Amino acid sequence: MDTVADKQKREDSLNGVGCSRKRKEDARFIQGKGNYTDDIKMPGMLFADMVRSPYAHARIISINTEKALALPGVHAVLTAADLKPLNLHWMPTLAGDVQAVLADEKVHFQYQEVALVVADDRYIAADAIDLVEVEYEELPVLVDPHKAMTAEAPILREDLVGKMEGAHSTRKHDNHIFNWQAGEKDATDRVFDAAEVTVSQDMVYHRVHPCPLETCGCVASMDKINGKLTVYLTSQAPHVVRTVVSMLSGLPESSVRIVSPDIGGGFGNKVGIYPGYVASIVASIVLGVPVKWVEDRMENISTTAFARDYHMRGELAADSNGIIKALRVNVLADHGAFDSCADPSKFPAGFMHICTGSYDIPVAHLNVDGVYTNKAPGGVSYRCSFRVTEAVYVIERTMDVLAQKLGIDKAEIRRRNFVKKEQFPYTTCLGFELDSGDYHTALEKVLDAVDYKGLRREQEEKRANGELMGIGLVTFTEVVGAGPSKSCDILGVGMFDSAEIRVHPTGSVMARMGTITQGQGHQTTYAQIIASELGITSDEIAIEEGDTDTSPYGLGTYGSRSTPVGGAATAVAARKIKAKAKKIAAHLLEVSEDDLEWEVDRFKVKGVPGQEKTMKDIAWAAYNNVPEGMEPGLEAVDYYDPPNFTFPFGAYLCVVDIDKDTGVTDIRRFYALDDCGTRINPMIIDGQIHGGLTEGYAVAMGQEMPYDEEGNLLGNTLMDYFLPTFVETPKWETDYTVTPSPHHPIGAKGVAESPHVGSIPTFTSAMVDAFAHLDVTHMDMPHNAYRVWKQIKALGLLDN
């Protein structure tokens, strides 16, 4: 008979769910054995580079390509005129708009793609782009979204003039994209009119860029003999790209293969489809040879999808005890020159309606207007799920303003307004059904861990001495796991995801997924899920993703959807296999299925010691000894369409000390508690949280994409754009609670984006708190030393 120790030993050997096993993929990465898009080499491959506009808004008078074409080694120079016969000079965006592939008659933002040069190598291509002569006529520039719908505003999208029915709503102006609303406006207004206390706060969530380690690029190869197009691509959603490429090119989708090899970070930046991809594909089709295009760092920051650029007003109505009665949020969204945001089709403002946060708010109204400006297009969810970061920022900042007005501690006002544990599942007034949570426990755990009362006493002492110390506190709820197809789609394709699992005769496993990793550790965590479900050690489970010829159709990895959707598909597919394995075990043991019970890695006959079959036994039998009428083999596919989103949450606290003379801020302490439901690999979770906190620190304390009045981007190199190193990054303290999702097969919620979502308002909360005794209610990001020093100077706090 197996002892408890034997059973535990077998459990431990699986390295399954809950095990902090090392990442399986790291061995090849740390030895330089990764295979990225720029590593792809093909016989006869040519290289492409882009001619880009120096102007933010200008009419193209002429393009002369003769000198470039005369340069030895140059094979082609493509312009919009060359793409027009193919109807490829404009392409559809994921947001229902259209975007110029190469500038057609005029340019709409600085660095817009004007022409593509194809040459023998990238150096010749770089020389040739300087030889392309473009004559421009400058036009008035619009960079301020608040002026976009004024009578004086220049019309940016001449192709849309008079077309007032947009993809999402009626347009109110030629520079208007959409209006999107959620909630009950009249009911909310009535509550505000009668409220004892109201507060409002204007805030700008500035434009930033995800800036992944690897820039975007592709290698397009059209095989004209068999009519097959293969594209190696830095894509977070390769199957969606295949669908779009088929729609654009007219090739059958079965003749298009998209391969996303190793990807050096995505963070939302690699969800969309960029002009460089399309132009390279056209060049390969025209020339009949492979064409590689890889952007440089300046191109990546300047032209690929930015994030944020939301101008928001948050308003709360409450009683004198701080109990919230209503919420109002108004947003002006700067989408740049084309609406190419990567959001689900039904939600042009993403999941902004999670702005009710963790609070029991009776009624609310959200209003979002999107506008065009002469800036690069493509707003993405920079390590968050479809504008959740902006939503959390506006509610948490407004909560602090309410607490400050009423003289209630920011921790206490959150306690009073939390959705209570017994209220879950809880439907918010804006329509989300929060699956599970225990916000009070999470908050108290953080406050106890940092000695919150002691920190407040210390702050009072420092203020008495003229020192600046701030305590930031944020409690947030995120919505991830997009998503239920009844709510979410991209270009009409529901946002399910998929897993295909095959158990080989000797008991090892091959699993192919519809998601694609960009560093999240999928090869490790998916294998751990399968290991726990099937009783096969994760060492013997191989995971493949990213090749549309071999993997099942999926919607990709972004919005923290891998575990909530892809992980669920993995568990369900494994359970289908387990159900068949049980039938085979019953056949082998000559008993009824009802006589069997599962234990770690085997089926056992109840009450009969020694009568058992391991999964390895069953795998072998699946190929030579199955019940009559059963198909051989042991494999399953699942397309998982979740019944609901998942809602991870957290409580974060930050302590800052600010030098009055320089504005330099020391992040003395940052304590982050996350609840992501079932924890698959605690070590990987910690790594994801550390990464998200570091990116949140970058956004809050330094990252910025500023434009001057002429539409010139003032910070598009890493000399200007803040990427923190180990030197600048604070020490992170992490903690957790576990509140499993009741509808997810293993109770997991997703975690990788929560630290980014929660940390940014926490930093701002701390910075404002340092000046709260001087009646400062808000400070816009980024909180770099110069901006903070200007705040100190404006308050008259400088000693000289």
ZIBEL-V927937 format. One record per residue. N is the residue number from 1. RES is the residue in three letters. SS is DSSP state (H for helix, E for strand, - for the rest). PSI is psi in whole degrees, 0 to 359 (NA if undefined). D_LAST is the distance of its C-alpha to the last C-alpha in whole Angstrom. Layout:
# ZIBEL-V927937
n->(N:N)
res->(RES:RES)
ss->(SS:SS)
psi->(PSI:PSI)
d_last->(D_LAST:D_LAST)
This chain:
# ZIBEL-V927937
n->(1:2:3:4:5:6:7:8:9:10:11:12:13:14:15:16:17:18:19:20:21:22:23:24:25:26:27:28:29:30:31:32:33:34:35:36:37:38:39:40:41:42:43:44:45:46:47:48:49:50:51:52:53:54:55:56:57:58:59:60:61:62:63:64:65:66:67:68:69:70:71:72:73:74:75:76:77:78:79:80:81:82:83:84:85:86:87:88:89:90:91:92:93:94:95:96:97:98:99:100:101:102:103:104:105:106:107:108:109:110:111:112:113:114:115:116:117:118:119:120:121:122:123:124:125:126:127:128:129:130:131:132:133:134:135:136:137:138:139:140:141:142:143:144:145:146:147:148:149:150:151:152:153:154:155:156:157:158:159:160:161:162:163:164:165:166:167:168:169:170:171:172:173:174:175:176:177:178:179:180:181:182:183:184:185:186:187:188:189:190:191:192:193:194:195:196:197:198:199:200:201:202:203:204:205:206:207:208:209:210:211:212:213:214:215:216:217:218:219:220:221:222:223:224:225:226:227:228:229:230:231:232:233:234:235:236:237:238:239:240:241:242:243:244:245:246:247:248:249:250:251:252:253:254:255:256:257:258:259:260:261:262:263:264:265:266:267:268:269:270:271:272:273:274:275:276:277:278:279:280:281:282:283:284:285:286:287:288:289:290:291:292:293:294:295:296:297:298:299:300:301:302:303:304:305:306:307:308:309:310:311:312:313:314:315:316:317:318:319:320:321:322:323:324:325:326:327:328:329:330:331:332:333:334:335:336:337:338:339:340:341:342:343:344:345:346:347:348:349:350:351:352:353:354:355:356:357:358:359:360:361:362:363:364:365:366:367:368:369:370:371:372:373:374:375:376:377:378:379:380:381:382:383:384:385:386:387:388:389:390:391:392:393:394:395:396:397:398:399:400:401:402:403:404:405:406:407:408:409:410:411:412:413:414:415:416:417:418:419:420:421:422:423:424:425:426:427:428:429:430:431:432:433:434:435:436:437:438:439:440:441:442:443:444:445:446:447:448:449:450:451:452:453:454:455:456:457:458:459:460:461:462:463:464:465:466:467:468:469:470:471:472:473:474:475:476:477:478:479:480:481:482:483:484:485:486:487:488:489:490:491:492:493:494:495:496:497:498:499:500:501:502:503:504:505:506:507:508:509:510:511:512:513:514:515:516:517:518:519:520:521:522:523:524:525:526:527:528:529:530:531:532:533:534:535:536:537:538:539:540:541:542:543:544:545:546:547:548:549:550:551:552:553:554:555:556:557:558:559:560:561:562:563:564:565:566:567:568:569:570:571:572:573:574:575:576:577:578:579:580:581:582:583:584:585:586:587:588:589:590:591:592:593:594:595:596:597:598:599:600:601:602:603:604:605:606:607:608:609:610:611:612:613:614:615:616:617:618:619:620:621:622:623:624:625:626:627:628:629:630:631:632:633:634:635:636:637:638:639:640:641:642:643:644:645:646:647:648:649:650:651:652:653:654:655:656:657:658:659:660:661:662:663:664:665:666:667:668:669:670:671:672:673:674:675:676:677:678:679:680:681:682:683:684:685:686:687:688:689:690:691:692:693:694:695:696:697:698:699:700:701:702:703:704:705:706:707:708:709:710:711:712:713:714:715:716:717:718:719:720:721:722:723:724:725:726:727:728:729:730:731:732:733:734:735:736:737:738:739:740:741:742:743:744:745:746:747:748:749:750:751:752:753:754:755:756:757:758:759:760:761:762:763:764:765:766:767:768:769:770:771:772:773:774:775:776:777:778:779:780:781:782:783:784:785:786:787:788:789:790:791:792:793:794:795:796:797:798:799:800)
res->(MET:ASP:THR:VAL:ALA:ASP:LYS:GLN:LYS:ARG:GLU:ASP:SER:LEU:ASN:GLY:VAL:GLY:CYS:SER:ARG:LYS:ARG:LYS:GLU:ASP:ALA:ARG:PHE:ILE:GLN:GLY:LYS:GLY:ASN:TYR:THR:ASP:ASP:ILE:LYS:MET:PRO:GLY:MET:LEU:PHE:ALA:ASP:MET:VAL:ARG:SER:PRO:TYR:ALA:HIS:ALA:ARG:ILE:ILE:SER:ILE:ASN:THR:GLU:LYS:ALA:LEU:ALA:LEU:PRO:GLY:VAL:HIS:ALA:VAL:LEU:THR:ALA:ALA:ASP:LEU:LYS:PRO:LEU:ASN:LEU:HIS:TRP:MET:PRO:THR:LEU:ALA:GLY:ASP:VAL:GLN:ALA:VAL:LEU:ALA:ASP:GLU:LYS:VAL:HIS:PHE:GLN:TYR:GLN:GLU:VAL:ALA:LEU:VAL:VAL:ALA:ASP:ASP:ARG:TYR:ILE:ALA:ALA:ASP:ALA:ILE:ASP:LEU:VAL:GLU:VAL:GLU:TYR:GLU:GLU:LEU:PRO:VAL:LEU:VAL:ASP:PRO:HIS:LYS:ALA:MET:THR:ALA:GLU:ALA:PRO:ILE:LEU:ARG:GLU:ASP:LEU:VAL:GLY:LYS:MET:GLU:GLY:ALA:HIS:SER:THR:ARG:LYS:HIS:ASP:ASN:HIS:ILE:PHE:ASN:TRP:GLN:ALA:GLY:GLU:LYS:ASP:ALA:THR:ASP:ARG:VAL:PHE:ASP:ALA:ALA:GLU:VAL:THR:VAL:SER:GLN:ASP:MET:VAL:TYR:HIS:ARG:VAL:HIS:PRO:CYS:PRO:LEU:GLU:THR:CYS:GLY:CYS:VAL:ALA:SER:MET:ASP:LYS:ILE:ASN:GLY:LYS:LEU:THR:VAL:TYR:LEU:THR:SER:GLN:ALA:PRO:HIS:VAL:VAL:ARG:THR:VAL:VAL:SER:MET:LEU:SER:GLY:LEU:PRO:GLU:SER:SER:VAL:ARG:ILE:VAL:SER:PRO:ASP:ILE:GLY:GLY:GLY:PHE:GLY:ASN:LYS:VAL:GLY:ILE:TYR:PRO:GLY:TYR:VAL:ALA:SER:ILE:VAL:ALA:SER:ILE:VAL:LEU:GLY:VAL:PRO:VAL:LYS:TRP:VAL:GLU:ASP:ARG:MET:GLU:ASN:ILE:SER:THR:THR:ALA:PHE:ALA:ARG:ASP:TYR:HIS:MET:ARG:GLY:GLU:LEU:ALA:ALA:ASP:SER:ASN:GLY:ILE:ILE:LYS:ALA:LEU:ARG:VAL:ASN:VAL:LEU:ALA:ASP:HIS:GLY:ALA:PHE:ASP:SER:CYS:ALA:ASP:PRO:SER:LYS:PHE:PRO:ALA:GLY:PHE:MET:HIS:ILE:CYS:THR:GLY:SER:TYR:ASP:ILE:PRO:VAL:ALA:HIS:LEU:ASN:VAL:ASP:GLY:VAL:TYR:THR:ASN:LYS:ALA:PRO:GLY:GLY:VAL:SER:TYR:ARG:CYS:SER:PHE:ARG:VAL:THR:GLU:ALA:VAL:TYR:VAL:ILE:GLU:ARG:THR:MET:ASP:VAL:LEU:ALA:GLN:LYS:LEU:GLY:ILE:ASP:LYS:ALA:GLU:ILE:ARG:ARG:ARG:ASN:PHE:VAL:LYS:LYS:GLU:GLN:PHE:PRO:TYR:THR:THR:CYS:LEU:GLY:PHE:GLU:LEU:ASP:SER:GLY:ASP:TYR:HIS:THR:ALA:LEU:GLU:LYS:VAL:LEU:ASP:ALA:VAL:ASP:TYR:LYS:GLY:LEU:ARG:ARG:GLU:GLN:GLU:GLU:LYS:ARG:ALA:ASN:GLY:GLU:LEU:MET:GLY:ILE:GLY:LEU:VAL:THR:PHE:THR:GLU:VAL:VAL:GLY:ALA:GLY:PRO:SER:LYS:SER:CYS:ASP:ILE:LEU:GLY:VAL:GLY:MET:PHE:ASP:SER:ALA:GLU:ILE:ARG:VAL:HIS:PRO:THR:GLY:SER:VAL:MET:ALA:ARG:MET:GLY:THR:ILE:THR:GLN:GLY:GLN:GLY:HIS:GLN:THR:THR:TYR:ALA:GLN:ILE:ILE:ALA:SER:GLU:LEU:GLY:ILE:THR:SER:ASP:GLU:ILE:ALA:ILE:GLU:GLU:GLY:ASP:THR:ASP:THR:SER:PRO:TYR:GLY:LEU:GLY:THR:TYR:GLY:SER:ARG:SER:THR:PRO:VAL:GLY:GLY:ALA:ALA:THR:ALA:VAL:ALA:ALA:ARG:LYS:ILE:LYS:ALA:LYS:ALA:LYS:LYS:ILE:ALA:ALA:HIS:LEU:LEU:GLU:VAL:SER:GLU:ASP:ASP:LEU:GLU:TRP:GLU:VAL:ASP:ARG:PHE:LYS:VAL:LYS:GLY:VAL:PRO:GLY:GLN:GLU:LYS:THR:MET:LYS:ASP:ILE:ALA:TRP:ALA:ALA:TYR:ASN:ASN:VAL:PRO:GLU:GLY:MET:GLU:PRO:GLY:LEU:GLU:ALA:VAL:ASP:TYR:TYR:ASP:PRO:PRO:ASN:PHE:THR:PHE:PRO:PHE:GLY:ALA:TYR:LEU:CYS:VAL:VAL:ASP:ILE:ASP:LYS:ASP:THR:GLY:VAL:THR:ASP:ILE:ARG:ARG:PHE:TYR:ALA:LEU:ASP:ASP:CYS:GLY:THR:ARG:ILE:ASN:PRO:MET:ILE:ILE:ASP:GLY:GLN:ILE:HIS:GLY:GLY:LEU:THR:GLU:GLY:TYR:ALA:VAL:ALA:MET:GLY:GLN:GLU:MET:PRO:TYR:ASP:GLU:GLU:GLY:ASN:LEU:LEU:GLY:ASN:THR:LEU:MET:ASP:TYR:PHE:LEU:PRO:THR:PHE:VAL:GLU:THR:PRO:LYS:TRP:GLU:THR:ASP:TYR:THR:VAL:THR:PRO:SER:PRO:HIS:HIS:PRO:ILE:GLY:ALA:LYS:GLY:VAL:ALA:GLU:SER:PRO:HIS:VAL:GLY:SER:ILE:PRO:THR:PHE:THR:SER:ALA:MET:VAL:ASP:ALA:PHE:ALA:HIS:LEU:ASP:VAL:THR:HIS:MET:ASP:MET:PRO:HIS:ASN:ALA:TYR:ARG:VAL:TRP:LYS:GLN:ILE:LYS:ALA:LEU:GLY:LEU:LEU:ASP:ASN)
ss->(-:-:-:H:H:H:H:H:H:H:H:H:H:-:-:-:-:-:-:-:-:-:-:-:-:H:H:H:H:H:-:-:-:-:-:E:H:H:H:-:-:-:-:-:-:E:E:E:E:E:E:E:-:-:-:-:-:E:E:E:E:E:E:E:-:H:H:H:H:H:-:-:-:E:E:E:E:E:-:H:H:H:H:H:-:-:-:-:-:E:E:E:-:-:-:-:-:E:E:E:-:-:-:-:-:E:E:-:-:-:-:-:E:E:E:E:E:E:E:-:-:H:H:H:H:H:H:H:H:-:-:-:E:E:E:E:E:E:-:-:-:-:-:-:H:H:H:-:-:-:-:-:-:-:-:-:-:H:H:H:-:-:-:-:E:-:-:-:-:E:-:-:-:-:-:E:E:E:E:E:E:E:E:-:H:H:H:H:H:H:H:H:H:H:-:-:E:E:E:E:E:E:E:E:E:E:E:E:E:-:-:-:-:-:-:-:E:E:E:E:E:E:E:-:-:-:-:E:E:E:E:E:E:-:-:-:-:H:H:H:H:H:H:H:H:H:H:H:H:-:-:-:H:H:H:E:E:E:E:-:-:E:-:-:-:-:-:-:-:-:-:-:-:-:H:H:H:H:H:H:H:H:H:H:H:H:H:-:-:-:E:E:E:E:-:-:H:H:H:H:H:H:H:-:-:E:E:E:E:E:E:E:E:E:E:E:E:E:-:-:-:-:-:E:E:E:E:E:E:E:E:E:E:E:-:-:-:-:-:-:-:-:-:-:-:-:-:-:-:-:-:H:H:H:-:-:-:-:E:-:-:-:E:E:E:E:E:E:E:E:E:-:-:-:-:-:-:-:-:E:-:-:-:-:-:-:-:H:H:H:H:H:H:H:H:H:H:H:H:H:H:H:H:H:H:H:-:-:-:H:H:H:H:H:H:H:H:E:-:-:H:H:H:-:-:E:E:-:-:-:-:-:E:E:-:-:-:-:H:H:H:H:H:H:H:H:H:H:H:H:-:H:H:H:H:H:H:H:H:H:H:H:H:H:-:-:-:E:E:E:E:E:E:E:E:E:E:-:-:E:-:-:-:-:-:-:-:-:E:E:-:-:E:E:-:-:E:E:E:E:E:E:E:-:-:-:-:-:E:E:E:E:E:-:-:-:-:-:-:-:-:H:H:H:H:H:H:H:H:H:H:H:H:H:-:-:-:H:H:H:E:E:E:E:-:-:E:-:-:-:-:-:-:-:-:-:-:-:-:-:-:H:H:H:H:H:H:H:H:H:H:H:H:H:H:H:H:H:H:H:H:H:H:H:H:H:H:H:H:-:-:-:H:H:H:E:E:E:E:-:-:E:E:E:E:-:-:-:-:-:-:E:E:E:H:H:H:H:H:H:H:-:-:-:-:-:-:-:-:-:-:-:-:-:E:E:E:E:E:E:-:-:-:-:-:E:-:-:E:E:E:E:E:E:E:E:E:E:-:-:-:-:-:-:E:E:E:E:E:E:E:E:E:E:E:-:E:-:-:-:-:H:H:H:H:H:H:H:H:H:H:H:H:H:H:H:H:H:H:H:H:-:-:-:-:-:E:-:-:-:-:-:E:-:-:-:-:-:-:-:-:-:-:-:-:-:-:-:-:-:-:E:E:E:E:E:-:-:-:-:-:-:-:-:-:-:-:E:-:-:-:-:-:H:H:H:H:H:H:H:H:H:H:H:H:H:H:H:H:-:-:H:H:H:-:-:-:-:-:-:-:-:-:-:H:H:H:H:H:H:H:H:H:H:-:-:-:-:-:-)
psi->(138:136:167:322:320:316:317:324:317:321:314:327:342:333:49:208:132:353:133:58:151:153:129:330:348:330:316:327:315:348:9:27:13:159:97:170:319:351:346:127:136:149:133:11:135:169:142:149:158:137:128:152:135:349:152:334:113:150:140:114:316:156:120:117:4:313:321:317:335:346:126:133:350:129:329:152:115:138:178:327:328:332:339:316:335:359:38:14:341:152:152:148:166:346:8:5:184:152:139:130:307:140:126:102:326:163:148:350:156:138:12:148:124:321:154:125:134:126:177:324:171:338:319:318:320:322:322:327:334:345:352:122:117:126:126:153:112:144:161:142:139:114:344:113:336:342:1:327:24:164:332:351:136:143:123:312:85:336:345:1:128:348:86:352:103:184:335:341:174:135:139:352:157:339:5:139:308:160:132:133:153:147:195:102:308:316:321:316:321:320:318:320:328:359:148:321:135:147:154:151:124:142:150:122:100:162:129:179:136:328:59:158:316:131:178:151:171:160:113:133:110:116:102:345:311:4:25:128:124:131:119:130:143:76:136:354:68:325:321:320:318:317:315:317:320:317:321:317:339:357:144:143:332:345:7:127:123:129:119:104:206:140:126:67:141:297:27:338:339:25:317:176:121:154:325:324:309:315:323:320:315:317:320:320:318:316:340:17:162:143:127:134:122:124:157:179:319:320:320:311:323:327:336:169:124:183:160:234:48:128:113:149:123:137:138:140:134:170:181:346:3:11:122:135:333:157:138:132:127:135:136:115:118:109:1:203:333:147:88:35:147:82:156:147:323:353:82:339:25:215:37:338:10:10:354:347:222:19:149:83:121:322:147:161:133:133:126:129:127:138:157:145:172:60:165:145:176:45:129:169:89:100:45:171:94:66:15:325:315:320:314:320:314:320:320:322:319:326:318:321:319:315:318:318:321:353:28:137:143:333:318:320:332:317:315:338:357:148:130:155:319:353:349:146:139:127:120:162:349:9:351:143:100:124:316:159:160:77:323:314:318:314:313:326:319:313:320:320:326:359:66:317:322:322:321:321:317:319:318:319:318:321:323:333:7:14:155:109:132:145:117:140:130:137:127:154:129:155:122:186:36:130:179:126:337:339:328:135:163:119:33:354:122:149:53:179:175:158:138:120:131:125:121:163:325:2:0:170:141:126:133:138:156:356:180:126:147:28:3:348:33:322:334:307:321:319:325:322:312:321:313:326:323:354:31:130:140:342:335:17:118:139:131:141:164:358:111:345:340:331:150:155:129:168:4:188:115:168:27:47:355:306:313:328:303:319:324:316:320:313:318:319:319:323:329:319:318:323:319:321:326:321:319:319:317:321:315:324:357:47:171:152:326:343:357:149:152:137:102:291:19:159:134:145:125:126:6:90:139:343:98:160:124:166:329:322:315:322:317:317:332:341:3:351:73:162:152:133:351:140:142:170:164:88:162:154:141:131:105:119:102:147:341:166:173:157:76:157:174:171:123:144:138:139:127:148:130:130:120:331:332:342:2:133:131:118:93:322:139:118:120:116:126:146:108:24:215:132:112:311:98:326:316:323:312:319:317:319:317:317:316:321:322:318:324:320:319:314:312:325:356:329:138:142:85:146:145:180:341:5:15:127:124:357:78:24:165:359:335:325:125:114:108:143:183:330:315:334:130:169:130:137:127:152:175:158:167:111:92:148:128:341:349:139:326:8:11:150:338:147:336:334:341:316:328:315:314:331:325:309:337:318:314:320:319:318:315:321:330:337:7:329:351:20:23:127:340:150:124:148:166:150:56:168:321:316:320:319:321:323:316:317:316:332:358:31:354:140:339:NA)
d_last->(82:78:76:72:71:73:72:68:69:70:67:64:66:66:62:62:59:57:57:54:56:54:54:57:56:53:56:57:53:52:55:54:57:55:57:54:55:54:57:60:62:65:68:67:64:62:58:56:53:52:51:48:47:44:43:42:45:48:52:54:56:58:58:59:60:63:61:59:63:64:62:64:63:62:65:63:61:60:59:59:63:64:63:64:68:67:65:62:60:58:58:58:54:54:53:56:54:56:53:54:55:55:53:56:56:52:49:47:44:42:44:47:50:52:55:56:57:60:60:62:58:55:54:57:56:52:53:56:53:51:55:55:55:53:53:51:50:47:46:44:41:40:37:36:38:38:39:42:45:44:47:45:44:46:49:48:51:54:57:56:56:59:59:57:59:56:57:55:55:56:53:52:50:51:48:48:50:50:50:50:50:51:51:52:50:52:52:49:48:50:48:45:46:48:45:43:40:38:35:34:32:32:31:31:33:32:34:35:37:39:39:42:43:46:46:49:52:56:59:62:66:68:72:74:77:77:74:72:68:66:62:60:56:53:54:53:56:59:61:60:59:63:64:62:63:66:66:64:67:70:71:72:69:72:71:68:66:62:61:58:57:55:51:48:46:46:44:46:45:49:51:51:53:52:53:54:56:58:58:59:62:63:63:65:68:68:68:70:68:65:61:58:55:51:48:45:42:40:43:43:39:40:44:45:44:40:39:38:36:37:35:36:36:37:38:39:42:42:43:41:42:40:44:43:46:45:43:43:41:41:40:40:41:40:43:43:46:49:49:49:48:50:50:54:56:56:52:50:47:48:47:45:47:46:43:44:43:44:45:48:47:50:50:47:47:46:46:45:45:45:45:45:42:42:41:42:45:46:43:44:43:41:42:43:46:46:43:43:39:38:40:39:35:36:38:35:32:34:35:32:31:34:33:30:31:34:32:34:33:33:36:38:38:39:42:43:44:45:49:51:53:56:55:55:57:54:55:51:52:51:54:53:55:53:55:54:51:49:46:45:47:44:41:42:43:39:38:40:39:35:35:34:34:32:29:29:28:26:24:24:23:20:19:19:17:14:15:17:20:23:27:29:32:35:39:41:44:45:48:50:53:54:57:60:62:62:58:57:59:58:60:62:63:62:59:61:61:64:65:69:70:73:74:76:79:78:75:72:70:69:67:65:63:61:58:56:53:50:49:50:53:56:58:57:57:60:62:61:62:65:66:65:67:70:70:70:67:64:65:68:66:65:63:63:61:60:63:65:68:68:66:67:65:62:58:56:53:50:48:49:53:54:55:55:58:59:59:61:64:64:65:67:69:69:71:73:74:74:77:79:79:80:83:84:83:86:88:88:88:91:89:88:84:84:85:82:78:75:74:71:73:76:79:81:84:83:85:86:85:85:86:83:81:78:76:77:81:81:79:82:84:83:84:88:89:87:89:92:90:87:85:84:81:78:75:73:71:69:67:64:63:61:62:58:55:53:50:48:45:42:39:36:33:29:27:23:20:17:14:11:9:12:14:17:20:22:25:26:30:32:35:38:41:44:47:49:53:55:53:55:53:50:49:49:47:45:44:44:41:39:40:39:36:35:35:34:30:31:31:28:26:26:30:30:32:31:33:32:34:37:37:36:35:32:32:35:35:34:31:30:31:30:33:31:33:34:31:28:31:30:33:35:37:40:43:46:48:51:53:56:56:60:61:60:63:61:58:55:52:50:47:45:43:42:39:38:38:37:34:32:32:31:28:27:28:25:22:23:24:20:19:22:21:19:22:22:25:25:23:25:26:25:22:21:18:17:18:16:13:14:15:12:10:13:13:10:9:6:4:0)
